[in-house]
Amino acid sequence: MDTSSLDQSEGSSSNQDVPDEPPIEIGSDIFDDQNSPTYYFEKAFQVNVAKMLSKIFS
């Protein structure tokens, strides 16, 4: 497998180029990017937080 072509393709490595980006932007467009590897994790995380908060305040 030729991995050098993967590194040079446009856009494929854009996710790894910003490791120091703050992950606390709840309203950011990262949730609209279904190609993001963390998209489904973040959606599930939001649901779990909502459930937890509803238990606390109920």
mmCIF file of the N, C-alpha and C atoms, coordinates in Angstrom:
data_MODEL
# 
_entry.id   MODEL 
# 
loop_
_atom_site.group_PDB 
_atom_site.id 
_atom_site.type_symbol 
_atom_site.label_atom_id 
_atom_site.label_alt_id 
_atom_site.label_comp_id 
_atom_site.label_asym_id 
_atom_site.label_entity_id 
_atom_site.label_seq_id 
_atom_site.pdbx_PDB_ins_code 
_atom_site.Cartn_x 
_atom_site.Cartn_y 
_atom_site.Cartn_z 
_atom_site.occupancy 
_atom_site.B_iso_or_equiv 
_atom_site.pdbx_formal_charge 
_atom_site.auth_seq_id 
_atom_site.auth_comp_id 
_atom_site.auth_asym_id 
_atom_site.auth_atom_id 
_atom_site.pdbx_PDB_model_num 
ATOM 1   N N  . MET A 1 1  ? 0.847   -1.205 0.000  1.00 0.00 ? 1  MET A N  1 
ATOM 2   C CA . MET A 1 1  ? 0.000   0.000  0.000  1.00 0.00 ? 1  MET A CA 1 
ATOM 3   C C  . MET A 1 1  ? 0.877   1.248  0.000  1.00 0.00 ? 1  MET A C  1 
ATOM 4   N N  . ASP A 1 2  ? 0.552   2.165  -0.891 1.00 0.00 ? 2  ASP A N  1 
ATOM 5   C CA . ASP A 1 2  ? 1.350   3.384  -1.010 1.00 0.00 ? 2  ASP A CA 1 
ATOM 6   C C  . ASP A 1 2  ? 0.731   4.473  -0.141 1.00 0.00 ? 2  ASP A C  1 
ATOM 7   N N  . THR A 1 3  ? 1.358   4.752  0.989  1.00 0.00 ? 3  THR A N  1 
ATOM 8   C CA . THR A 1 3  ? 0.789   5.740  1.906  1.00 0.00 ? 3  THR A CA 1 
ATOM 9   C C  . THR A 1 3  ? 1.199   7.159  1.543  1.00 0.00 ? 3  THR A C  1 
ATOM 10  N N  . SER A 1 4  ? 2.194   7.334  0.695  1.00 0.00 ? 4  SER A N  1 
ATOM 11  C CA . SER A 1 4  ? 2.632   8.685  0.356  1.00 0.00 ? 4  SER A CA 1 
ATOM 12  C C  . SER A 1 4  ? 1.552   9.425  -0.426 1.00 0.00 ? 4  SER A C  1 
ATOM 13  N N  . SER A 1 5  ? 0.770   8.700  -1.218 1.00 0.00 ? 5  SER A N  1 
ATOM 14  C CA . SER A 1 5  ? -0.290  9.356  -1.982 1.00 0.00 ? 5  SER A CA 1 
ATOM 15  C C  . SER A 1 5  ? -1.409  9.826  -1.053 1.00 0.00 ? 5  SER A C  1 
ATOM 16  N N  . LEU A 1 6  ? -1.596  9.118  0.063  1.00 0.00 ? 6  LEU A N  1 
ATOM 17  C CA . LEU A 1 6  ? -2.629  9.518  1.011  1.00 0.00 ? 6  LEU A CA 1 
ATOM 18  C C  . LEU A 1 6  ? -2.265  10.833 1.694  1.00 0.00 ? 6  LEU A C  1 
ATOM 19  N N  . ASP A 1 7  ? -0.994  11.010 2.003  1.00 0.00 ? 7  ASP A N  1 
ATOM 20  C CA . ASP A 1 7  ? -0.560  12.212 2.699  1.00 0.00 ? 7  ASP A CA 1 
ATOM 21  C C  . ASP A 1 7  ? -0.683  13.448 1.815  1.00 0.00 ? 7  ASP A C  1 
ATOM 22  N N  . GLN A 1 8  ? -0.602  13.259 0.499  1.00 0.00 ? 8  GLN A N  1 
ATOM 23  C CA . GLN A 1 8  ? -0.598  14.405 -0.396 1.00 0.00 ? 8  GLN A CA 1 
ATOM 24  C C  . GLN A 1 8  ? -1.987  14.742 -0.922 1.00 0.00 ? 8  GLN A C  1 
ATOM 25  N N  . SER A 1 9  ? -2.966  13.868 -0.723 1.00 0.00 ? 9  SER A N  1 
ATOM 26  C CA . SER A 1 9  ? -4.301  14.150 -1.233 1.00 0.00 ? 9  SER A CA 1 
ATOM 27  C C  . SER A 1 9  ? -4.919  15.301 -0.440 1.00 0.00 ? 9  SER A C  1 
ATOM 28  N N  . GLU A 1 10 ? -5.626  16.168 -1.157 1.00 0.00 ? 10 GLU A N  1 
ATOM 29  C CA . GLU A 1 10 ? -6.188  17.358 -0.522 1.00 0.00 ? 10 GLU A CA 1 
ATOM 30  C C  . GLU A 1 10 ? -7.327  16.994 0.423  1.00 0.00 ? 10 GLU A C  1 
ATOM 31  N N  . GLY A 1 11 ? -7.289  17.554 1.628  1.00 0.00 ? 11 GLY A N  1 
ATOM 32  C CA . GLY A 1 11 ? -8.418  17.438 2.535  1.00 0.00 ? 11 GLY A CA 1 
ATOM 33  C C  . GLY A 1 11 ? -8.423  16.194 3.403  1.00 0.00 ? 11 GLY A C  1 
ATOM 34  N N  . SER A 1 12 ? -7.685  15.162 3.045  1.00 0.00 ? 12 SER A N  1 
ATOM 35  C CA . SER A 1 12 ? -7.785  13.916 3.806  1.00 0.00 ? 12 SER A CA 1 
ATOM 36  C C  . SER A 1 12 ? -7.120  14.049 5.176  1.00 0.00 ? 12 SER A C  1 
ATOM 37  N N  . SER A 1 13 ? -6.084  14.878 5.259  1.00 0.00 ? 13 SER A N  1 
ATOM 38  C CA . SER A 1 13 ? -5.355  14.985 6.522  1.00 0.00 ? 13 SER A CA 1 
ATOM 39  C C  . SER A 1 13 ? -5.691  16.283 7.252  1.00 0.00 ? 13 SER A C  1 
ATOM 40  N N  . SER A 1 14 ? -6.724  16.988 6.807  1.00 0.00 ? 14 SER A N  1 
ATOM 41  C CA . SER A 1 14 ? -7.043  18.279 7.410  1.00 0.00 ? 14 SER A CA 1 
ATOM 42  C C  . SER A 1 14 ? -7.470  18.117 8.868  1.00 0.00 ? 14 SER A C  1 
ATOM 43  N N  . ASN A 1 15 ? -8.062  16.970 9.202  1.00 0.00 ? 15 ASN A N  1 
ATOM 44  C CA . ASN A 1 15 ? -8.515  16.761 10.578 1.00 0.00 ? 15 ASN A CA 1 
ATOM 45  C C  . ASN A 1 15 ? -7.337  16.652 11.541 1.00 0.00 ? 15 ASN A C  1 
ATOM 46  N N  . GLN A 1 16 ? -6.227  16.097 11.062 1.00 0.00 ? 16 GLN A N  1 
ATOM 47  C CA . GLN A 1 16 ? -5.092  15.880 11.948 1.00 0.00 ? 16 GLN A CA 1 
ATOM 48  C C  . GLN A 1 16 ? -4.177  17.105 12.024 1.00 0.00 ? 16 GLN A C  1 
ATOM 49  N N  . ASP A 1 17 ? -4.452  18.106 11.182 1.00 0.00 ? 17 ASP A N  1 
ATOM 50  C CA . ASP A 1 17 ? -3.582  19.275 11.164 1.00 0.00 ? 17 ASP A CA 1 
ATOM 51  C C  . ASP A 1 17 ? -3.933  20.266 12.275 1.00 0.00 ? 17 ASP A C  1 
ATOM 52  N N  . VAL A 1 18 ? -5.035  20.048 12.977 1.00 0.00 ? 18 VAL A N  1 
ATOM 53  C CA . VAL A 1 18 ? -5.441  20.984 14.020 1.00 0.00 ? 18 VAL A CA 1 
ATOM 54  C C  . VAL A 1 18 ? -5.669  20.262 15.348 1.00 0.00 ? 18 VAL A C  1 
ATOM 55  N N  . PRO A 1 19 ? -4.624  19.655 15.928 1.00 0.00 ? 19 PRO A N  1 
ATOM 56  C CA . PRO A 1 19 ? -4.807  18.907 17.169 1.00 0.00 ? 19 PRO A CA 1 
ATOM 57  C C  . PRO A 1 19 ? -5.005  19.819 18.375 1.00 0.00 ? 19 PRO A C  1 
ATOM 58  N N  . ASP A 1 20 ? -4.559  21.080 18.260 1.00 0.00 ? 20 ASP A N  1 
ATOM 59  C CA . ASP A 1 20 ? -4.646  21.979 19.408 1.00 0.00 ? 20 ASP A CA 1 
ATOM 60  C C  . ASP A 1 20 ? -5.902  22.842 19.348 1.00 0.00 ? 20 ASP A C  1 
ATOM 61  N N  . GLU A 1 21 ? -6.836  22.484 18.487 1.00 0.00 ? 21 GLU A N  1 
ATOM 62  C CA . GLU A 1 21 ? -8.091  23.230 18.419 1.00 0.00 ? 21 GLU A CA 1 
ATOM 63  C C  . GLU A 1 21 ? -8.942  22.902 19.639 1.00 0.00 ? 21 GLU A C  1 
ATOM 64  N N  . PRO A 1 22 ? -9.486  23.900 20.312 1.00 0.00 ? 22 PRO A N  1 
ATOM 65  C CA . PRO A 1 22 ? -10.283 23.644 21.515 1.00 0.00 ? 22 PRO A CA 1 
ATOM 66  C C  . PRO A 1 22 ? -11.522 22.827 21.191 1.00 0.00 ? 22 PRO A C  1 
ATOM 67  N N  . PRO A 1 23 ? -11.752 21.713 21.882 1.00 0.00 ? 23 PRO A N  1 
ATOM 68  C CA . PRO A 1 23 ? -12.866 20.808 21.556 1.00 0.00 ? 23 PRO A CA 1 
ATOM 69  C C  . PRO A 1 23 ? -14.163 21.162 22.285 1.00 0.00 ? 23 PRO A C  1 
ATOM 70  N N  . ILE A 1 24 ? -14.287 22.427 22.735 1.00 0.00 ? 24 ILE A N  1 
ATOM 71  C CA . ILE A 1 24 ? -15.421 22.788 23.575 1.00 0.00 ? 24 ILE A CA 1 
ATOM 72  C C  . ILE A 1 24 ? -16.454 23.601 22.791 1.00 0.00 ? 24 ILE A C  1 
ATOM 73  N N  . GLU A 1 25 ? -16.272 23.720 21.465 1.00 0.00 ? 25 GLU A N  1 
ATOM 74  C CA . GLU A 1 25 ? -17.191 24.529 20.674 1.00 0.00 ? 25 GLU A CA 1 
ATOM 75  C C  . GLU A 1 25 ? -18.443 23.715 20.357 1.00 0.00 ? 25 GLU A C  1 
ATOM 76  N N  . ILE A 1 26 ? -19.433 23.791 21.238 1.00 0.00 ? 26 ILE A N  1 
ATOM 77  C CA . ILE A 1 26 ? -20.630 22.966 21.075 1.00 0.00 ? 26 ILE A CA 1 
ATOM 78  C C  . ILE A 1 26 ? -21.410 23.387 19.830 1.00 0.00 ? 26 ILE A C  1 
ATOM 79  N N  . GLY A 1 27 ? -21.478 24.676 19.572 1.00 0.00 ? 27 GLY A N  1 
ATOM 80  C CA . GLY A 1 27 ? -22.285 25.148 18.455 1.00 0.00 ? 27 GLY A CA 1 
ATOM 81  C C  . GLY A 1 27 ? -21.526 25.251 17.145 1.00 0.00 ? 27 GLY A C  1 
ATOM 82  N N  . SER A 1 28 ? -20.331 24.732 17.093 1.00 0.00 ? 28 SER A N  1 
ATOM 83  C CA . SER A 1 28 ? -19.525 24.886 15.884 1.00 0.00 ? 28 SER A CA 1 
ATOM 84  C C  . SER A 1 28 ? -19.999 23.954 14.782 1.00 0.00 ? 28 SER A C  1 
ATOM 85  N N  . ASP A 1 29 ? -19.523 24.198 13.568 1.00 0.00 ? 29 ASP A N  1 
ATOM 86  C CA . ASP A 1 29 ? -19.970 23.408 12.419 1.00 0.00 ? 29 ASP A CA 1 
ATOM 87  C C  . ASP A 1 29 ? -19.329 22.028 12.399 1.00 0.00 ? 29 ASP A C  1 
ATOM 88  N N  . ILE A 1 30 ? -18.575 21.690 13.444 1.00 0.00 ? 30 ILE A N  1 
ATOM 89  C CA . ILE A 1 30 ? -17.980 20.350 13.492 1.00 0.00 ? 30 ILE A CA 1 
ATOM 90  C C  . ILE A 1 30 ? -19.086 19.303 13.630 1.00 0.00 ? 30 ILE A C  1 
ATOM 91  N N  . PHE A 1 31 ? -20.222 19.712 14.185 1.00 0.00 ? 31 PHE A N  1 
ATOM 92  C CA . PHE A 1 31 ? -21.331 18.778 14.346 1.00 0.00 ? 31 PHE A CA 1 
ATOM 93  C C  . PHE A 1 31 ? -22.079 18.568 13.037 1.00 0.00 ? 31 PHE A C  1 
ATOM 94  N N  . ASP A 1 32 ? -21.853 19.454 12.059 1.00 0.00 ? 32 ASP A N  1 
ATOM 95  C CA . ASP A 1 32 ? -22.519 19.310 10.768 1.00 0.00 ? 32 ASP A CA 1 
ATOM 96  C C  . ASP A 1 32 ? -21.676 18.497 9.801  1.00 0.00 ? 32 ASP A C  1 
ATOM 97  N N  . ASP A 1 33 ? -20.434 18.212 10.188 1.00 0.00 ? 33 ASP A N  1 
ATOM 98  C CA . ASP A 1 33 ? -19.524 17.496 9.289  1.00 0.00 ? 33 ASP A CA 1 
ATOM 99  C C  . ASP A 1 33 ? -19.618 16.002 9.559  1.00 0.00 ? 33 ASP A C  1 
ATOM 100 N N  . GLN A 1 34 ? -20.428 15.293 8.769  1.00 0.00 ? 34 GLN A N  1 
ATOM 101 C CA . GLN A 1 34 ? -20.620 13.869 9.020  1.00 0.00 ? 34 GLN A CA 1 
ATOM 102 C C  . GLN A 1 34 ? -19.424 13.050 8.553  1.00 0.00 ? 34 GLN A C  1 
ATOM 103 N N  . ASN A 1 35 ? -18.468 13.694 7.868  1.00 0.00 ? 35 ASN A N  1 
ATOM 104 C CA . ASN A 1 35 ? -17.252 12.986 7.474  1.00 0.00 ? 35 ASN A CA 1 
ATOM 105 C C  . ASN A 1 35 ? -16.225 12.996 8.600  1.00 0.00 ? 35 ASN A C  1 
ATOM 106 N N  . SER A 1 36 ? -16.480 13.809 9.629  1.00 0.00 ? 36 SER A N  1 
ATOM 107 C CA . SER A 1 36 ? -15.566 13.877 10.758 1.00 0.00 ? 36 SER A CA 1 
ATOM 108 C C  . SER A 1 36 ? -15.611 12.571 11.540 1.00 0.00 ? 36 SER A C  1 
ATOM 109 N N  . PRO A 1 37 ? -14.452 12.029 11.908 1.00 0.00 ? 37 PRO A N  1 
ATOM 110 C CA . PRO A 1 37 ? -14.420 10.751 12.631 1.00 0.00 ? 37 PRO A CA 1 
ATOM 111 C C  . PRO A 1 37 ? -15.044 10.851 14.016 1.00 0.00 ? 37 PRO A C  1 
ATOM 112 N N  . THR A 1 38 ? -15.172 12.065 14.528 1.00 0.00 ? 38 THR A N  1 
ATOM 113 C CA . THR A 1 38 ? -15.738 12.230 15.868 1.00 0.00 ? 38 THR A CA 1 
ATOM 114 C C  . THR A 1 38 ? -17.186 12.692 15.819 1.00 0.00 ? 38 THR A C  1 
ATOM 115 N N  . TYR A 1 39 ? -17.774 12.752 14.604 1.00 0.00 ? 39 TYR A N  1 
ATOM 116 C CA . TYR A 1 39 ? -19.139 13.285 14.464 1.00 0.00 ? 39 TYR A CA 1 
ATOM 117 C C  . TYR A 1 39 ? -20.129 12.495 15.309 1.00 0.00 ? 39 TYR A C  1 
ATOM 118 N N  . TYR A 1 40 ? -20.128 11.178 15.160 1.00 0.00 ? 40 TYR A N  1 
ATOM 119 C CA . TYR A 1 40 ? -21.121 10.360 15.852 1.00 0.00 ? 40 TYR A CA 1 
ATOM 120 C C  . TYR A 1 40 ? -20.822 10.287 17.342 1.00 0.00 ? 40 TYR A C  1 
ATOM 121 N N  . PHE A 1 41 ? -19.545 10.318 17.694 1.00 0.00 ? 41 PHE A N  1 
ATOM 122 C CA . PHE A 1 41 ? -19.190 10.334 19.112 1.00 0.00 ? 41 PHE A CA 1 
ATOM 123 C C  . PHE A 1 41 ? -19.707 11.605 19.775 1.00 0.00 ? 41 PHE A C  1 
ATOM 124 N N  . GLU A 1 42 ? -19.546 12.741 19.085 1.00 0.00 ? 42 GLU A N  1 
ATOM 125 C CA . GLU A 1 42 ? -19.976 14.006 19.671 1.00 0.00 ? 42 GLU A CA 1 
ATOM 126 C C  . GLU A 1 42 ? -21.493 14.080 19.766 1.00 0.00 ? 42 GLU A C  1 
ATOM 127 N N  . LYS A 1 43 ? -22.185 13.520 18.773 1.00 0.00 ? 43 LYS A N  1 
ATOM 128 C CA . LYS A 1 43 ? -23.644 13.482 18.833 1.00 0.00 ? 43 LYS A CA 1 
ATOM 129 C C  . LYS A 1 43 ? -24.099 12.636 20.024 1.00 0.00 ? 43 LYS A C  1 
ATOM 130 N N  . ALA A 1 44 ? -23.476 11.477 20.200 1.00 0.00 ? 44 ALA A N  1 
ATOM 131 C CA . ALA A 1 44 ? -23.833 10.605 21.313 1.00 0.00 ? 44 ALA A CA 1 
ATOM 132 C C  . ALA A 1 44 ? -23.487 11.269 22.642 1.00 0.00 ? 44 ALA A C  1 
ATOM 133 N N  . PHE A 1 45 ? -22.368 11.993 22.664 1.00 0.00 ? 45 PHE A N  1 
ATOM 134 C CA . PHE A 1 45 ? -21.949 12.679 23.882 1.00 0.00 ? 45 PHE A CA 1 
ATOM 135 C C  . PHE A 1 45 ? -22.971 13.746 24.268 1.00 0.00 ? 45 PHE A C  1 
ATOM 136 N N  . GLN A 1 46 ? -23.455 14.496 23.280 1.00 0.00 ? 46 GLN A N  1 
ATOM 137 C CA . GLN A 1 46 ? -24.471 15.514 23.562 1.00 0.00 ? 46 GLN A CA 1 
ATOM 138 C C  . GLN A 1 46 ? -25.725 14.886 24.156 1.00 0.00 ? 46 GLN A C  1 
ATOM 139 N N  . VAL A 1 47 ? -26.132 13.740 23.608 1.00 0.00 ? 47 VAL A N  1 
ATOM 140 C CA . VAL A 1 47 ? -27.331 13.058 24.098 1.00 0.00 ? 47 VAL A CA 1 
ATOM 141 C C  . VAL A 1 47 ? -27.120 12.586 25.535 1.00 0.00 ? 47 VAL A C  1 
ATOM 142 N N  . ASN A 1 48 ? -25.941 12.027 25.818 1.00 0.00 ? 48 ASN A N  1 
ATOM 143 C CA . ASN A 1 48 ? -25.662 11.541 27.171 1.00 0.00 ? 48 ASN A CA 1 
ATOM 144 C C  . ASN A 1 48 ? -25.636 12.682 28.177 1.00 0.00 ? 48 ASN A C  1 
ATOM 145 N N  . VAL A 1 49 ? -25.057 13.808 27.782 1.00 0.00 ? 49 VAL A N  1 
ATOM 146 C CA . VAL A 1 49 ? -25.015 14.969 28.676 1.00 0.00 ? 49 VAL A CA 1 
ATOM 147 C C  . VAL A 1 49 ? -26.426 15.479 28.945 1.00 0.00 ? 49 VAL A C  1 
ATOM 148 N N  . ALA A 1 50 ? -27.245 15.507 27.911 1.00 0.00 ? 50 ALA A N  1 
ATOM 149 C CA . ALA A 1 50 ? -28.624 15.967 28.084 1.00 0.00 ? 50 ALA A CA 1 
ATOM 150 C C  . ALA A 1 50 ? -29.388 15.053 29.035 1.00 0.00 ? 50 ALA A C  1 
ATOM 151 N N  . LYS A 1 51 ? -29.187 13.745 28.895 1.00 0.00 ? 51 LYS A N  1 
ATOM 152 C CA . LYS A 1 51 ? -29.858 12.792 29.791 1.00 0.00 ? 51 LYS A CA 1 
ATOM 153 C C  . LYS A 1 51 ? -29.375 12.973 31.228 1.00 0.00 ? 51 LYS A C  1 
ATOM 154 N N  . MET A 1 52 ? -28.075 13.163 31.384 1.00 0.00 ? 52 MET A N  1 
ATOM 155 C CA . MET A 1 52 ? -27.507 13.312 32.714 1.00 0.00 ? 52 MET A CA 1 
ATOM 156 C C  . MET A 1 52 ? -28.049 14.580 33.383 1.00 0.00 ? 52 MET A C  1 
ATOM 157 N N  . LEU A 1 53 ? -28.081 15.678 32.621 1.00 0.00 ? 53 LEU A N  1 
ATOM 158 C CA . LEU A 1 53 ? -28.573 16.929 33.186 1.00 0.00 ? 53 LEU A CA 1 
ATOM 159 C C  . LEU A 1 53 ? -30.053 16.829 33.542 1.00 0.00 ? 53 LEU A C  1 
ATOM 160 N N  . SER A 1 54 ? -30.814 16.129 32.725 1.00 0.00 ? 54 SER A N  1 
ATOM 161 C CA . SER A 1 54 ? -32.244 16.007 33.017 1.00 0.00 ? 54 SER A CA 1 
ATOM 162 C C  . SER A 1 54 ? -32.470 15.194 34.291 1.00 0.00 ? 54 SER A C  1 
ATOM 163 N N  . LYS A 1 55 ? -31.591 14.225 34.554 1.00 0.00 ? 55 LYS A N  1 
ATOM 164 C CA . LYS A 1 55 ? -31.707 13.454 35.795 1.00 0.00 ? 55 LYS A CA 1 
ATOM 165 C C  . LYS A 1 55 ? -31.358 14.325 37.000 1.00 0.00 ? 55 LYS A C  1 
ATOM 166 N N  . ILE A 1 56 ? -30.338 15.170 36.836 1.00 0.00 ? 56 ILE A N  1 
ATOM 167 C CA . ILE A 1 56 ? -29.897 16.005 37.953 1.00 0.00 ? 56 ILE A CA 1 
ATOM 168 C C  . ILE A 1 56 ? -30.976 17.017 38.335 1.00 0.00 ? 56 ILE A C  1 
ATOM 169 N N  . PHE A 1 57 ? -31.601 17.626 37.334 1.00 0.00 ? 57 PHE A N  1 
ATOM 170 C CA . PHE A 1 57 ? -32.533 18.718 37.607 1.00 0.00 ? 57 PHE A CA 1 
ATOM 171 C C  . PHE A 1 57 ? -33.987 18.267 37.707 1.00 0.00 ? 57 PHE A C  1 
ATOM 172 N N  . SER A 1 58 ? -34.225 16.978 37.591 1.00 0.00 ? 58 SER A N  1 
ATOM 173 C CA . SER A 1 58 ? -35.621 16.517 37.654 1.00 0.00 ? 58 SER A CA 1 
ATOM 174 C C  . SER A 1 58 ? -36.053 16.270 39.099 1.00 0.00 ? 58 SER A C  1 
# 
